[in-house]
Every structure is written in C-alpha cells, then in structure tokens.
Amino acid sequence: MLLGKRPGEDVEITYTGLRPGEKRSEELFYLEEALLPTGHPKIRLTAGTCVDTTHFHEQLNHLWNLWTDDDERALAAALWEVIGTSGARSVSWASGQRLESNA
C-alpha cells in the first residue's frame, strides 16, 4: 500500500537510531590490501588474492577429518588458520573516513 507514496509527505518517517547489534558501517577490506580508486570517489577496489587450489583442497580435507573426528577445539583452531582472519585488522569506510578495527 506504499506504492506511489512520497516519504515525508504521504508517509511519516521516524528515525529511531540503530537497533541493538546493528552496525553503522561494514568492514570491507583488510589493512594489508591496497585500495584502488574507481570512477566514483566513494567506491574502491582491491586486487583479490590467488589461492593455490591444491593447498586449499588439502585444508578442506583436514577440516573434514577434524569434523568427522569430533575434535571441536582443533577444528576451531584449523578454521581460523584457513580463514586467516584471527586477530586480523580490517578497514571500514564510513562517511568517507578510513576506520580501523580488530576483526
């Protein structure tokens, strides 16, 4: 029933702020990544990393084995190793400002 309605004129908009757990910005890049400009001042690119598929499949097999062995602690540690973000620092863009945070 909102089709054709104009915000602020036909429909009242009330800003209540962030909800519990809601984030104002997202971490899009790691600090180690080089950010490249685009044709738009608020859009950045980064060159992706190449993955050695043989090594990646070995890691997946290792994770599978830990899972089937029901070794939760070793599985969690191996996941962090594979993901590579344990304690990684990430970059967030909010209002054109570069913000650093620990992931």
PyMOL commands that set and color helices and strands:
alter all, ss='L'
color gray80, all
select helices_A, chain A and resi 53-68+72-83
alter helices_A, ss='H'
color red, helices_A
select strands_A, chain A and resi 27-30+35-37+44-46+89-94+97-102
alter strands_A, ss='S'
color yellow, strands_A
deselect
rebuild
show_as cartoon
